[in-house]
Amino acid sequence: MPTLALLVLILLGLAFVLVPGALAYLAYRHPAARGPMTVGITAVAAMATIVVPIAVR
């Protein structure tokens, strides 16, 4: 596997962990929003709908 592809995969993995975690923490700090797990799962689903079609190409 080329180094650039490995770097991209690592960065995407990091984004898939950090973005939902940050949104879940934000929802946790503001209880009027939806539950933290719902926000995190929604973020993962939204990112997957963007990344999967690109990765399949």
C-alpha positions, 0 to 999 in steps of 0.5 A: 500500500502506498504511503499516501493511501495509508496516510489518507486512511489514517486521517479518515479514521481519525476524522471518523472518531473525532467528529462524532465524539466532538458532536456527542460531547457538544450534545452532552453539554447542551441537554436540550439537544438530542441524546449524545449517542444519536448525534454521534451515530448521525455524524458517522452516518453522514460522513459514511454517505460522503466517503463510501461513494468516493472510496468505491470508485 
